[in-house]
Amino acid sequence: MDPAAIAPRYSRQALLPEIGSEGQARLADARVLCIGVGGLGCASLPYLAGAGVGHITLLDDDSVDRSNLQRQVLFGESDLGQPKAEAAARRLADLNPEITIEARNERLTADTVAALFGQHDLVLDGSDNYATKFLCGDASVRFGVPLLYASATGMEAMVTLFDGDTGPCLRCLFPQPPTGWVPNCAEAGVLGPLVGMAGCIQAVEAILWLANGASALNGNLWWLDARAAGSRQLEIRKRPDCAVCSGPRDAIELETGASVCPEIDIESARALDGVIFIDVRDDDEYRNGHIPGACHLPLARIEQASDLPLPEANHLVLYCAAGPRAERAAEKLKSSDRSLYRLRGGVSAWAGALVTGSGDDGGT
């Protein structure tokens, strides 16, 4: 690309020797897939769009909730109830109309991962659950597409780049997903600016990787601690016995991590004949607000009881703050003769429905 032909919006970064006119041309030709448009995606995506990444695909099946606005800064009050992928696409298209933004209101699955990864040069992991993260990690090796991994919970975050061709993979760091209930942001809380820091690091790594193939985090994990205003880098070594990257790629099996019971949205749950909502959160959470008429069965009680009497109802809809504890409760109750569901988005989704006028009055 002729330096004189570089658009004014890219002129400042094209001056950098690490990018230059050739790197800017590579960015324009690049295709990036962002899995999840939450706190991480909302931080990284504006910089990727501003940098001139030619095609950005947004994948997320969630809708904007008021609890998101603390850290998901692509959204505002006018976006409440809207699909995140579409709302983010509108904002990014306004930021840079010269690039292509593709919004897909769906979740990554083992059935769709091959086509999605095969169409992109780099994948950003902005997901909030281990099933999706490990599916991304395994697919990165299987299809030879680098993965920019990040996670943030509480006051800590981590970022790294996995490239199976030149370094370790996710399972070299974490051979297996954690078992049992592991709290996510909705359960444990998270500091908004910390998520933004992690997302911005993802953006830096993505731009440099796409522009010239450089990455300081390929084989290194950048760990951030907001409490101490500190960070450190940890080396990740390739495991010679890794179940994923030590063998042939075509032997890698991709799994989504199927739930023991289906998810259901608020409107569909309310339409069921003979339904009772079961709140599996702790006592103080329940007292601070719950779905009207919900039965309170804390997860700790469900896990301890061998034969727990359940409410008389045709359908039981389990919910917590966002989903993980309801999933664990469903595992314990799956032998029940009742029809079990998990409420998509948990109690926060119900609160969001109140904002948009589709929920009941009171309770939250």
N, C-alpha and C positions, 0 to 999 in steps of 0.2 A: 504494500500500500504506500502510495506517495504521501510523505508527511504533510504536504500541502493539502491533500484531500481529506485529512482527518477532520471530522466534524468538531466544531468548537466545544461541544459538550465533553469530548474525550481528550481535549488538548493538554490538560494538566497531567493526566496520568500517562499519556503517550510520551511526555518528556522524560519519564523515568527510563533509565537504561534497561531495567528489568522487564519493561514492556515494549516501548518503542512502537514504531509503525507496524512492524511485522507482528508483534504480540497483539496489537489492537486488531489487526486483520484476523488473527486466530480467534480472538474473543468474538468477533462478529460471526464467525463460522461455527461457533461452539453451541452445543445443545446440553442444557443442564436440567436434571430432574430433581425437584425438591419434594421429598416425602414428608408431608405435614406442614401446614401453614399456621403453626402456633408461635410461641415465643421465639424459638430459634429461627424459623423461617421468616418471621416478620422483621427480624434484625438483619439477616443476611440478604434477603431478596432485594431490598431497595438498592443496595450497593452493587449487586450483580446486574440489575437492570440499568442503573446509572453508569456502570462500567461498559455497557454495550454488549453483554452476552446476547448473541443473536436470537436464541430460542430458549425460553424458560417454561418448563411444564410444572404446574402446581397440582399436587395430588392430596386431597383431603376430603373426607366425607362428613366433617363436622360443620356446625353452624356457629356464628359469632354469639357469644354469651357475655353478659356484662362483667363476669368474673375474669374474662380474657383481657379486658382493656387495661389492666394494671401493667401488662408486659407485652401484649400483642399490638404494637403501636401502628400497624398498618390500618387498624380498624378504629371506628368511632361509634358514637351513639346511633348514628343513622344506619349502621350496618347490623345492628342487633337482629338476630333471627335469620340473617342472610347466610348462604353457604360461604365458608371461609375462602375456598378456592376462587369463587367468582368475585367476592368483595376485594380480595388481594389483587386479582388480575386487573380490576378496574383502576385501582390505585397505581399499580406499576405501569399500566399503559399510559396513564396521565403523566407519570414521571418520565417515561421514555417511549414515545409513540413510534420510534424507529425500529423497535425490536418486536418479536413475536412472543406473546404470552398465551399459553394454553392452560385453561382451567379444567380440571377433571374432578367432579364431585364423587369420589370413590375412594375405597380403602385398598391398599396394596395387598394382593393375595398371591398365592403360589401359582394361580392360573394366569395372572396378568403380568407377573414380574418379568418373564422372559421378553415379552414384546416391549415393555417399558424400558428395561435396562438396555435392550438392543438398539433402541432409538436415540440413546443419549451418550455423551462423552464423559459425564461426571454425574454422580448422584450425591445430593446432600441429605443426610438423615436428620430430619426435624421431628421425628416421631416421638410419642410419649409412652410407648409400651415395649416390653422386651420381645414379644412375639414378632413385631414388625422390625425391630432393630436386628434381630438375629436372621430374619428372612433377608433383609438388606445385606447383612454381612456375608451370608452364604451365597447370595446371588451375585455379589460383587466379584467373588472368586470364580463362580461358575461361568459368568459371561464376560469376565475380564474388564469390568468397568470400575474405576476407582471410586471409593466411597469416603466422603467426609463425614465422620461420625462425631456426634456431640450429644451430651446429656447435661441436664442441670436440675438439681433438686435441693431445696433448702438453701444453704449458703455455699454450696460447692458445685463446680462444673468441670467438665473435661471435654477436650477436643483432640482429635487425631485424624490422620488420613490413612486409609487402608488401600494398598495397591498390591494385589496378589501376585503381580508379575515381578515386583521388585522388593517386596517386604512382607511383613506378617499380615494376618487377617484378624478379624474380630475374635475368632475362637482361639487364636494364639494368646489373646489377652484374657478372654472369658470363655473357657471351653464349653460351658453350659449356661443356659439362662438360670437365674435364681429361682428357687422353688418357694412355694407358699406366697403369702401376701408381702409384696414389696411396695411401699407407698410411693405414689408419683406426686407431681406438683399439687394436684388437687387434694391429696391426702396429707402431705407433709409440708406444704407451702413452698414458696420459692421467691427469691428476691428478683424483681423485674430487671433491674440494670445488669445483674449477673447473667441472666439469660441473654440479654442484649450483647454483653461482652463475648460470650461464647459464639453467638451467631455472627458477630463481626469478625471473629477469628476465622470462622468457616469461610466468610466472604473473602478475606485476605488470601487464604490458602487456595480457594477456588480460582480467583483471578490470576494468581501467579502460576498455578498449575496449568491452567488453560492457555495462558499467554506464552509460557516458556518451559513448561514441564518441571518447574522447581517446586519443592515443598520441604519446609523445615520440619514438618510433622509426620512425614512418611517414616514410620518406625519409632516415633516419639509421641508420647501422650502429654499434652499440656493440661495440667491440673490447676484449677483456680480455687482459692479459698478467700471468700469475701470477708470473713470474720477478721482475718489477719492481714487483709490487703496484700496477700502473697500468692505466689505461683511457683511451680517448678515443673520441669520436664522429666519424664520417666521413659527410659528406653523400653521398647517392646521388642522382644526377640521372637523370631520365627521358630515355632515348635516343630522339631523334626517328626513328631508323632501326631501333629494336628489332624483332627478328623476331617477337616475341610481342605486346607491348602497343601497338605503333604501328599495327596493322591491325585488321580486323574480328575479333571474338571467335570467330565460327563458323568462321573459317579456320584456327584454331590446331589443329595436329595433335598428338595426345597419344601418346607412346611410352613404354614401360616400360624400354627398353634391354635387349632380349633377350640372353640369354647364348648363347655359341657352343656350350655343352654343358650338359646338364641337371644339376641338383643331385640328390644322392641321400643319404638318411640312413644312419646307421651300420648298422642292422639289415638294410636292403635291400641295402647294399653287400656285407655279409658273406654274404648269401644268393646272390650272383651265382656262376655256374659259371665257374671260371677267372678269378679277379680278383687283381690286384696293386695295392697302394696305392703311390703315388708322392709322396714328400715333396719339395716344391719350395722349402723354406725354406733359409736359409743354414746353413753347416757347424756353427756353434756352437749354433744352435737345434736342429738334428738331434741333436747330441751330448747335449744337455740332456734329451732325451726324444722318442720318436717311436712311431708305431704299430708293433707287433711285425711283423717281416717286410717292412716297407716298403722300397722302392727309393729311394735318395736321388739326385735330379736337381735341383740348385739352379736356380732361375729364371734366374740369370745365365748358366749353362751352356746352358740351353734356348734362350735368346735369341741366344746367340753361334753356336751350331752350326747349320749349314745342313742336315745330314742326320744327325740324332741317332739312334743305335740304341736301340730301346725294348725293354723286357722282353717275352718271349714270354708272352702272356696274351690271353684273349678280351676282357677288360674292364680298363681302367685307371682307377683312381679317384685323382684329383689332390687334394692337400690342402696347406694352409699353416697359418697361425695361425688364420685366420677365413674366408678366401675370396678376397680380391682378387688375390693372387699366383697362386693356382690358376686363376683366370679368365684371367689374362694368359698363363699356361703353356698353357692350353687353346687360346687363339688361335693360338699358335705350332705346336701339335701337331695342329690340326684336320684337316690333310691326311692324317694317319695312317689306316691301314685298321682300327685298333682302335676299340672302343667306348669313348668317353671320358665320364667323369662328374667332377663336383666334389663333394667331401664337404661336406655342409651343416654349417656351424659349425666346419669345420677340426679341427685336432688338439684344440682345447679341447672340442669336442663329444664326441670320443672319451674325453677325460678325464672329462667329465661322465657318460658312459655307465658308466665304471668305478665312479663313486659310486653310481649307481642299480642297478648289478649287471647291466647288459646288455652290457658290453664285455668285452674280453679281459683277462688278467692281465699286468701289467708294461708296459714301454715308455714310460709317461708318469708 
